[in-house]
């Protein structure tokens, strides 16, 4: 009997959808062994794309605080199957899994589809996904689902270049940035070549034993950890906690505090971050053992 694989994802720009479909191509090529079902998570009130600047930043508090929205329910066809493996594709919004993803995990649908199942997460992000992955682990644990693998594809340009190109993409809908900036997002060759990860996963799924899978994925480039960005994420989460709390407690001053948050965010990227990077590099000989440990932890091996 063919094994059932559920691919659940939310892809606002289409980039992540392309990635998860390429990863699962090797399973579709073996129809006698696997049946692949896709469930695209859809909010009842869709989020806009491209974003206007005001709407994008106005999404910050609810996104960071992981407040759910109402979703379109999965079809009966999706509900009526028992799945042997879940491929879980997600985006990151404001250092947190996107609102549609959180909404799914908090929905009545999630326990039926995910409980007791092995899960492989797939993210397509600018570059900071590590603490979002930690937040997902909490939900998977509550659902009694087992995380057996993680693929985290990122924009490999430097932090400052990717800020410019991603913001242009989100606000214009055009992935090709004006010259001299490179194309935004994950490189085309990485997206096109994502089927290699499906080929790695395939024999593990056939045996239904995922021991050793994550190490093999990491060895083949599925996860890249930049220690400096771990530090940035941790600091960012602390400050985002402060800002999101202030904004939610002061609804009548929401626009004002969102402007303060936006000013802080860009100041942190362009002024504070370079200073932190310099200090980070200067202290590397002192903390190399901790950073090596962090790399191994966030690689998942």
Short mmCIF file of the C-alpha atoms (twelve columns), coordinates in Angstrom:
data_MODEL
# 
_entry.id   MODEL 
# 
loop_
_atom_site.group_PDB 
_atom_site.id 
_atom_site.type_symbol 
_atom_site.label_atom_id 
_atom_site.label_alt_id 
_atom_site.label_comp_id 
_atom_site.label_asym_id 
_atom_site.label_seq_id 
_atom_site.Cartn_x 
_atom_site.Cartn_y 
_atom_site.Cartn_z 
_atom_site.pdbx_PDB_model_num 
ATOM 1   C CA . UNK A 1   0.000   0.000  0.000   1 
ATOM 2   C CA . UNK A 2   1.292   3.450  -0.916  1 
ATOM 3   C CA . UNK A 3   2.447   5.694  1.905   1 
ATOM 4   C CA . UNK A 4   0.669   9.043  2.279   1 
ATOM 5   C CA . UNK A 5   2.645   12.265 2.513   1 
ATOM 6   C CA . UNK A 6   0.997   15.560 3.430   1 
ATOM 7   C CA . UNK A 7   2.701   18.760 2.324   1 
ATOM 8   C CA . UNK A 8   1.241   21.671 4.264   1 
ATOM 9   C CA . UNK A 9   2.527   25.193 3.647   1 
ATOM 10  C CA . UNK A 10  1.796   28.888 3.349   1 
ATOM 11  C CA . UNK A 11  3.567   30.723 0.544   1 
ATOM 12  C CA . UNK A 12  2.750   34.377 0.031   1 
ATOM 13  C CA . UNK A 13  5.154   35.028 -2.853  1 
ATOM 14  C CA . UNK A 14  5.162   31.521 -4.351  1 
ATOM 15  C CA . UNK A 15  8.843   30.936 -3.542  1 
ATOM 16  C CA . UNK A 16  8.196   28.448 -0.745  1 
ATOM 17  C CA . UNK A 17  5.549   26.631 -2.785  1 
ATOM 18  C CA . UNK A 18  8.128   26.069 -5.523  1 
ATOM 19  C CA . UNK A 19  10.643  24.789 -2.960  1 
ATOM 20  C CA . UNK A 20  8.312   22.256 -1.315  1 
ATOM 21  C CA . UNK A 21  7.102   20.990 -4.686  1 
ATOM 22  C CA . UNK A 22  10.682  20.500 -5.859  1 
ATOM 23  C CA . UNK A 23  11.589  18.701 -2.631  1 
ATOM 24  C CA . UNK A 24  8.652   16.317 -3.047  1 
ATOM 25  C CA . UNK A 25  9.227   15.656 -6.760  1 
ATOM 26  C CA . UNK A 26  11.125  12.382 -6.056  1 
ATOM 27  C CA . UNK A 27  8.057   11.114 -4.151  1 
ATOM 28  C CA . UNK A 28  5.719   12.038 -7.020  1 
ATOM 29  C CA . UNK A 29  8.022   10.090 -9.319  1 
ATOM 30  C CA . UNK A 30  7.311   6.953  -7.255  1 
ATOM 31  C CA . UNK A 31  3.526   6.895  -7.416  1 
ATOM 32  C CA . UNK A 32  3.419   3.184  -6.704  1 
ATOM 33  C CA . UNK A 33  5.038   3.856  -3.310  1 
ATOM 34  C CA . UNK A 34  3.843   7.335  -2.318  1 
ATOM 35  C CA . UNK A 35  0.766   9.519  -2.598  1 
ATOM 36  C CA . UNK A 36  1.566   13.204 -2.103  1 
ATOM 37  C CA . UNK A 37  -1.209  15.555 -0.991  1 
ATOM 38  C CA . UNK A 38  -0.756  19.323 -0.871  1 
ATOM 39  C CA . UNK A 39  -2.585  21.573 1.576   1 
ATOM 40  C CA . UNK A 40  -1.979  25.286 1.080   1 
ATOM 41  C CA . UNK A 41  -3.013  27.155 4.222   1 
ATOM 42  C CA . UNK A 42  -5.352  29.995 3.296   1 
ATOM 43  C CA . UNK A 43  -6.608  32.747 5.633   1 
ATOM 44  C CA . UNK A 44  -10.262 33.640 5.080   1 
ATOM 45  C CA . UNK A 45  -9.078  37.228 4.731   1 
ATOM 46  C CA . UNK A 46  -5.916  36.952 2.597   1 
ATOM 47  C CA . UNK A 47  -2.833  38.966 3.461   1 
ATOM 48  C CA . UNK A 48  -1.872  41.359 0.654   1 
ATOM 49  C CA . UNK A 49  0.999   40.871 -1.738  1 
ATOM 50  C CA . UNK A 50  2.737   43.048 -2.578  1 
ATOM 51  C CA . UNK A 51  2.509   44.795 0.768   1 
ATOM 52  C CA . UNK A 52  2.084   48.503 1.263   1 
ATOM 53  C CA . UNK A 53  4.653   49.804 3.742   1 
ATOM 54  C CA . UNK A 54  2.028   50.769 6.327   1 
ATOM 55  C CA . UNK A 55  0.189   47.447 6.197   1 
ATOM 56  C CA . UNK A 56  3.438   45.466 6.388   1 
ATOM 57  C CA . UNK A 57  4.598   47.091 9.625   1 
ATOM 58  C CA . UNK A 58  1.064   47.144 11.037  1 
ATOM 59  C CA . UNK A 59  1.179   43.327 10.935  1 
ATOM 60  C CA . UNK A 60  4.111   43.239 13.372  1 
ATOM 61  C CA . UNK A 61  2.419   43.104 16.814  1 
ATOM 62  C CA . UNK A 62  -0.088  40.348 16.013  1 
ATOM 63  C CA . UNK A 63  2.543   38.411 14.083  1 
ATOM 64  C CA . UNK A 64  5.132   38.498 16.850  1 
ATOM 65  C CA . UNK A 65  2.527   37.741 19.538  1 
ATOM 66  C CA . UNK A 66  1.313   34.791 17.421  1 
ATOM 67  C CA . UNK A 67  -2.330  35.832 17.315  1 
ATOM 68  C CA . UNK A 68  -4.296  33.553 14.962  1 
ATOM 69  C CA . UNK A 69  -6.726  34.475 12.194  1 
ATOM 70  C CA . UNK A 70  -9.557  32.406 10.759  1 
ATOM 71  C CA . UNK A 71  -8.551  29.938 8.042   1 
ATOM 72  C CA . UNK A 72  -10.292 28.181 5.212   1 
ATOM 73  C CA . UNK A 73  -10.683 24.563 6.399   1 
ATOM 74  C CA . UNK A 74  -8.886  21.702 4.647   1 
ATOM 75  C CA . UNK A 75  -10.998 19.694 2.224   1 
ATOM 76  C CA . UNK A 76  -12.591 16.366 3.166   1 
ATOM 77  C CA . UNK A 77  -10.095 14.714 0.810   1 
ATOM 78  C CA . UNK A 78  -7.237  15.972 2.984   1 
ATOM 79  C CA . UNK A 79  -8.973  15.027 6.239   1 
ATOM 80  C CA . UNK A 80  -9.896  11.524 5.099   1 
ATOM 81  C CA . UNK A 81  -6.306  10.262 4.835   1 
ATOM 82  C CA . UNK A 82  -3.927  8.999  7.464   1 
ATOM 83  C CA . UNK A 83  -0.458  10.391 6.772   1 
ATOM 84  C CA . UNK A 84  2.879   8.664  7.185   1 
ATOM 85  C CA . UNK A 85  4.966   11.849 6.872   1 
ATOM 86  C CA . UNK A 86  4.323   15.599 7.030   1 
ATOM 87  C CA . UNK A 87  6.392   18.097 5.027   1 
ATOM 88  C CA . UNK A 88  5.753   21.399 6.820   1 
ATOM 89  C CA . UNK A 89  6.634   24.527 4.831   1 
ATOM 90  C CA . UNK A 90  6.698   27.903 6.577   1 
ATOM 91  C CA . UNK A 91  7.740   31.535 6.220   1 
ATOM 92  C CA . UNK A 92  9.072   33.801 8.953   1 
ATOM 93  C CA . UNK A 93  7.417   37.130 9.727   1 
ATOM 94  C CA . UNK A 94  9.083   39.394 12.292  1 
ATOM 95  C CA . UNK A 95  11.283  36.635 13.775  1 
ATOM 96  C CA . UNK A 96  8.218   34.395 14.176  1 
ATOM 97  C CA . UNK A 97  6.433   31.785 12.025  1 
ATOM 98  C CA . UNK A 98  3.927   33.656 9.854   1 
ATOM 99  C CA . UNK A 99  0.396   34.340 11.074  1 
ATOM 100 C CA . UNK A 100 -1.183  31.745 8.725   1 
ATOM 101 C CA . UNK A 101 1.214   29.060 10.014  1 
ATOM 102 C CA . UNK A 102 0.541   29.904 13.666  1 
ATOM 103 C CA . UNK A 103 -3.186  30.026 12.890  1 
ATOM 104 C CA . UNK A 104 -3.006  26.503 11.485  1 
ATOM 105 C CA . UNK A 105 -1.087  25.175 14.487  1 
ATOM 106 C CA . UNK A 106 -3.656  26.733 16.845  1 
ATOM 107 C CA . UNK A 107 -6.608  25.481 14.786  1 
ATOM 108 C CA . UNK A 108 -8.809  22.454 15.327  1 
ATOM 109 C CA . UNK A 109 -7.371  21.014 12.085  1 
ATOM 110 C CA . UNK A 110 -3.804  20.618 13.311  1 
ATOM 111 C CA . UNK A 111 -4.249  17.815 15.882  1 
ATOM 112 C CA . UNK A 112 -6.091  15.598 13.388  1 
ATOM 113 C CA . UNK A 113 -3.462  16.071 10.687  1 
ATOM 114 C CA . UNK A 114 -0.237  16.261 12.714  1 
ATOM 115 C CA . UNK A 115 -0.711  14.333 15.957  1 
ATOM 116 C CA . UNK A 116 1.763   11.496 16.285  1 
ATOM 117 C CA . UNK A 117 3.287   12.117 12.847  1 
ATOM 118 C CA . UNK A 118 6.924   12.572 11.805  1 
ATOM 119 C CA . UNK A 119 7.473   16.110 10.508  1 
ATOM 120 C CA . UNK A 120 10.155  17.620 8.285   1 
ATOM 121 C CA . UNK A 121 10.125  21.422 8.357   1 
ATOM 122 C CA . UNK A 122 11.049  23.456 5.286   1 
ATOM 123 C CA . UNK A 123 11.588  27.210 5.492   1 
ATOM 124 C CA . UNK A 124 12.482  29.796 2.890   1 
ATOM 125 C CA . UNK A 125 13.648  33.003 4.570   1 
ATOM 126 C CA . UNK A 126 15.886  36.043 4.289   1 
ATOM 127 C CA . UNK A 127 18.348  34.655 6.839   1 
ATOM 128 C CA . UNK A 128 16.905  34.521 10.369  1 
ATOM 129 C CA . UNK A 129 14.825  31.420 11.095  1 
ATOM 130 C CA . UNK A 130 16.498  29.768 14.107  1 
ATOM 131 C CA . UNK A 131 14.265  31.040 16.909  1 
ATOM 132 C CA . UNK A 132 11.157  30.643 14.746  1 
ATOM 133 C CA . UNK A 133 12.082  26.978 14.512  1 
ATOM 134 C CA . UNK A 134 12.291  26.877 18.310  1 
ATOM 135 C CA . UNK A 135 8.782   28.341 18.525  1 
ATOM 136 C CA . UNK A 136 7.477   25.666 16.162  1 
ATOM 137 C CA . UNK A 137 8.991   22.936 18.319  1 
ATOM 138 C CA . UNK A 138 6.736   24.009 21.189  1 
ATOM 139 C CA . UNK A 139 3.632   23.472 19.061  1 
ATOM 140 C CA . UNK A 140 4.867   20.159 17.679  1 
ATOM 141 C CA . UNK A 141 5.462   18.920 21.195  1 
ATOM 142 C CA . UNK A 142 1.947   19.930 22.228  1 
ATOM 143 C CA . UNK A 143 0.594   18.056 19.194  1 
ATOM 144 C CA . UNK A 144 2.683   14.972 19.992  1 
ATOM 145 C CA . UNK A 145 4.323   15.286 16.580  1 
ATOM 146 C CA . UNK A 146 7.952   14.307 16.082  1 
ATOM 147 C CA . UNK A 147 10.331  16.667 14.306  1 
ATOM 148 C CA . UNK A 148 12.649  14.396 12.298  1 
ATOM 149 C CA . UNK A 149 14.276  16.833 9.879   1 
ATOM 150 C CA . UNK A 150 14.720  20.481 8.941   1 
ATOM 151 C CA . UNK A 151 15.616  22.228 5.688   1 
ATOM 152 C CA . UNK A 152 16.243  25.968 5.973   1 
ATOM 153 C CA . UNK A 153 16.984  27.701 2.678   1 
ATOM 154 C CA . UNK A 154 18.042  31.339 2.898   1 
ATOM 155 C CA . UNK A 155 19.092  34.346 0.880   1 
ATOM 156 C CA . UNK A 156 22.873  33.956 0.987   1 
ATOM 157 C CA . UNK A 157 23.670  37.597 0.286   1 
ATOM 158 C CA . UNK A 158 24.997  39.671 3.183   1 
ATOM 159 C CA . UNK A 159 22.543  40.929 5.773   1 
ATOM 160 C CA . UNK A 160 22.413  44.497 4.475   1 
ATOM 161 C CA . UNK A 161 21.998  43.639 0.795   1 
ATOM 162 C CA . UNK A 162 19.182  41.210 1.556   1 
ATOM 163 C CA . UNK A 163 17.307  43.846 3.589   1 
ATOM 164 C CA . UNK A 164 17.189  46.153 0.562   1 
ATOM 165 C CA . UNK A 165 16.244  43.493 -1.985  1 
ATOM 166 C CA . UNK A 166 13.617  41.772 0.187   1 
ATOM 167 C CA . UNK A 167 11.882  45.052 1.075   1 
ATOM 168 C CA . UNK A 168 11.792  45.962 -2.611  1 
ATOM 169 C CA . UNK A 169 10.297  42.556 -3.435  1 
ATOM 170 C CA . UNK A 170 7.658   42.706 -0.691  1 
ATOM 171 C CA . UNK A 171 6.565   46.245 -1.600  1 
ATOM 172 C CA . UNK A 172 6.666   45.961 -5.418  1 
ATOM 173 C CA . UNK A 173 6.039   42.270 -6.023  1 
ATOM 174 C CA . UNK A 174 9.140   42.233 -8.223  1 
ATOM 175 C CA . UNK A 175 11.845  39.776 -7.207  1 
ATOM 176 C CA . UNK A 176 14.303  41.427 -9.605  1 
ATOM 177 C CA . UNK A 177 15.736  44.461 -7.827  1 
ATOM 178 C CA . UNK A 178 16.932  47.647 -9.553  1 
ATOM 179 C CA . UNK A 179 20.619  47.650 -10.523 1 
ATOM 180 C CA . UNK A 180 23.137  47.232 -8.973  1 
ATOM 181 C CA . UNK A 181 21.254  45.063 -6.472  1 
ATOM 182 C CA . UNK A 182 21.001  41.291 -6.999  1 
ATOM 183 C CA . UNK A 183 17.778  39.346 -7.368  1 
ATOM 184 C CA . UNK A 184 15.922  39.008 -4.068  1 
ATOM 185 C CA . UNK A 185 15.342  35.811 -2.161  1 
ATOM 186 C CA . UNK A 186 16.803  32.333 -2.366  1 
ATOM 187 C CA . UNK A 187 18.992  31.701 -5.407  1 
ATOM 188 C CA . UNK A 188 17.225  30.121 -8.381  1 
ATOM 189 C CA . UNK A 189 19.754  27.293 -8.527  1 
ATOM 190 C CA . UNK A 190 19.005  26.358 -4.913  1 
ATOM 191 C CA . UNK A 191 15.265  26.394 -5.530  1 
ATOM 192 C CA . UNK A 192 15.613  24.371 -8.724  1 
ATOM 193 C CA . UNK A 193 17.997  21.949 -7.013  1 
ATOM 194 C CA . UNK A 194 15.833  21.381 -3.926  1 
ATOM 195 C CA . UNK A 195 14.791  17.963 -5.249  1 
ATOM 196 C CA . UNK A 196 18.138  16.668 -3.946  1 
ATOM 197 C CA . UNK A 197 16.716  16.924 -0.437  1 
ATOM 198 C CA . UNK A 198 13.744  14.833 -1.503  1 
ATOM 199 C CA . UNK A 199 16.146  12.190 -2.767  1 
ATOM 200 C CA . UNK A 200 17.881  12.216 0.623   1 
ATOM 201 C CA . UNK A 201 14.571  11.897 2.510   1 
ATOM 202 C CA . UNK A 202 13.191  9.170  0.221   1 
ATOM 203 C CA . UNK A 203 14.977  6.078  1.621   1 
ATOM 204 C CA . UNK A 204 14.227  7.162  5.198   1 
ATOM 205 C CA . UNK A 205 10.531  7.497  4.341   1 
ATOM 206 C CA . UNK A 206 10.576  4.098  2.668   1 
ATOM 207 C CA . UNK A 207 11.949  2.522  5.859   1 
ATOM 208 C CA . UNK A 208 9.877   4.827  8.133   1 
ATOM 209 C CA . UNK A 209 13.027  5.326  10.174  1 
ATOM 210 C CA . UNK A 210 14.484  8.845  10.237  1 
ATOM 211 C CA . UNK A 211 17.539  8.226  12.405  1 
ATOM 212 C CA . UNK A 212 20.477  10.038 10.807  1 
ATOM 213 C CA . UNK A 213 18.346  12.029 8.363   1 
ATOM 214 C CA . UNK A 214 19.140  15.480 9.752   1 
ATOM 215 C CA . UNK A 215 22.878  14.925 9.693   1 
ATOM 216 C CA . UNK A 216 22.705  13.845 6.068   1 
ATOM 217 C CA . UNK A 217 20.591  16.881 5.209   1 
ATOM 218 C CA . UNK A 218 23.072  19.193 6.958   1 
ATOM 219 C CA . UNK A 219 26.015  17.506 5.218   1 
ATOM 220 C CA . UNK A 220 24.332  18.335 1.901   1 
ATOM 221 C CA . UNK A 221 23.729  22.014 2.630   1 
ATOM 222 C CA . UNK A 222 20.172  21.971 3.959   1 
ATOM 223 C CA . UNK A 223 21.043  24.198 6.932   1 
ATOM 224 C CA . UNK A 224 23.516  27.070 7.172   1 
ATOM 225 C CA . UNK A 225 24.103  28.622 10.604  1 
ATOM 226 C CA . UNK A 226 25.675  32.074 10.911  1 
ATOM 227 C CA . UNK A 227 26.501  32.461 14.629  1 
ATOM 228 C CA . UNK A 228 26.231  36.256 14.510  1 
ATOM 229 C CA . UNK A 229 22.614  35.994 13.364  1 
ATOM 230 C CA . UNK A 230 21.749  33.821 16.369  1 
ATOM 231 C CA . UNK A 231 22.861  36.717 18.562  1 
ATOM 232 C CA . UNK A 232 20.874  39.201 16.458  1 
ATOM 233 C CA . UNK A 233 17.740  37.046 16.708  1 
ATOM 234 C CA . UNK A 234 17.992  36.719 20.479  1 
ATOM 235 C CA . UNK A 235 18.402  40.467 20.937  1 
ATOM 236 C CA . UNK A 236 15.654  41.135 18.399  1 
ATOM 237 C CA . UNK A 237 13.202  38.846 20.184  1 
ATOM 238 C CA . UNK A 238 13.763  40.644 23.477  1 
ATOM 239 C CA . UNK A 239 13.164  44.053 21.923  1 
ATOM 240 C CA . UNK A 240 10.234  42.844 19.798  1 
ATOM 241 C CA . UNK A 241 8.642   41.571 23.011  1 
ATOM 242 C CA . UNK A 242 8.860   45.088 24.452  1 
ATOM 243 C CA . UNK A 243 7.555   46.858 21.340  1 
ATOM 244 C CA . UNK A 244 4.699   44.447 20.625  1 
ATOM 245 C CA . UNK A 245 3.561   44.729 24.257  1 
ATOM 246 C CA . UNK A 246 3.588   48.538 24.194  1 
ATOM 247 C CA . UNK A 247 1.665   48.655 20.905  1 
ATOM 248 C CA . UNK A 248 -1.019  46.228 22.082  1 
ATOM 249 C CA . UNK A 249 -1.453  48.011 25.406  1 
ATOM 250 C CA . UNK A 250 -1.903  51.372 23.697  1 
ATOM 251 C CA . UNK A 251 -4.340  50.845 20.806  1 
ATOM 252 C CA . UNK A 252 -5.149  54.554 20.597  1 
ATOM 253 C CA . UNK A 253 -1.451  55.292 20.018  1 
ATOM 254 C CA . UNK A 254 -0.844  52.363 17.680  1 
ATOM 255 C CA . UNK A 255 0.286   54.449 14.700  1 
ATOM 256 C CA . UNK A 256 2.735   56.428 16.830  1 
ATOM 257 C CA . UNK A 257 4.327   53.358 18.417  1 
ATOM 258 C CA . UNK A 258 4.512   51.557 15.080  1 
ATOM 259 C CA . UNK A 259 6.504   54.524 13.750  1 
ATOM 260 C CA . UNK A 260 8.804   54.328 16.782  1 
ATOM 261 C CA . UNK A 261 9.236   50.571 16.210  1 
ATOM 262 C CA . UNK A 262 9.968   51.076 12.499  1 
ATOM 263 C CA . UNK A 263 12.559  53.758 13.297  1 
ATOM 264 C CA . UNK A 264 14.175  51.442 15.843  1 
ATOM 265 C CA . UNK A 265 14.203  48.529 13.398  1 
ATOM 266 C CA . UNK A 266 16.073  50.419 10.699  1 
ATOM 267 C CA . UNK A 267 18.422  52.011 13.215  1 
ATOM 268 C CA . UNK A 268 19.195  48.535 14.564  1 
ATOM 269 C CA . UNK A 269 19.929  47.204 11.065  1 
ATOM 270 C CA . UNK A 270 22.040  50.064 9.776   1 
ATOM 271 C CA . UNK A 271 23.669  51.554 12.905  1 
ATOM 272 C CA . UNK A 272 23.587  49.160 15.856  1 
ATOM 273 C CA . UNK A 273 24.095  45.904 13.961  1 
ATOM 274 C CA . UNK A 274 27.528  46.822 12.486  1 
ATOM 275 C CA . UNK A 275 28.772  47.730 15.983  1 
ATOM 276 C CA . UNK A 276 27.453  44.464 17.405  1 
ATOM 277 C CA . UNK A 277 29.083  42.556 14.538  1 
ATOM 278 C CA . UNK A 278 32.450  44.158 15.282  1 
ATOM 279 C CA . UNK A 279 32.191  43.267 18.980  1 
ATOM 280 C CA . UNK A 280 31.002  39.778 18.073  1 
ATOM 281 C CA . UNK A 281 34.054  39.173 15.879  1 
ATOM 282 C CA . UNK A 282 36.439  40.567 18.498  1 
ATOM 283 C CA . UNK A 283 35.074  38.187 21.157  1 
ATOM 284 C CA . UNK A 284 35.030  35.092 18.919  1 
ATOM 285 C CA . UNK A 285 38.274  33.635 20.448  1 
ATOM 286 C CA . UNK A 286 36.699  33.883 23.900  1 
ATOM 287 C CA . UNK A 287 33.335  32.348 23.060  1 
ATOM 288 C CA . UNK A 288 34.275  30.004 20.210  1 
ATOM 289 C CA . UNK A 289 33.246  26.906 22.195  1 
ATOM 290 C CA . UNK A 290 29.773  28.323 22.883  1 
ATOM 291 C CA . UNK A 291 29.312  29.360 19.266  1 
ATOM 292 C CA . UNK A 292 30.393  25.930 18.062  1 
ATOM 293 C CA . UNK A 293 27.838  24.383 20.416  1 
ATOM 294 C CA . UNK A 294 25.140  26.768 19.156  1 
ATOM 295 C CA . UNK A 295 25.876  25.848 15.542  1 
ATOM 296 C CA . UNK A 296 25.451  22.149 16.277  1 
ATOM 297 C CA . UNK A 297 22.253  22.749 18.235  1 
ATOM 298 C CA . UNK A 298 20.538  24.841 15.564  1 
ATOM 299 C CA . UNK A 299 21.676  22.461 12.840  1 
ATOM 300 C CA . UNK A 300 19.602  19.893 14.678  1 
ATOM 301 C CA . UNK A 301 22.305  17.233 14.950  1 
# 
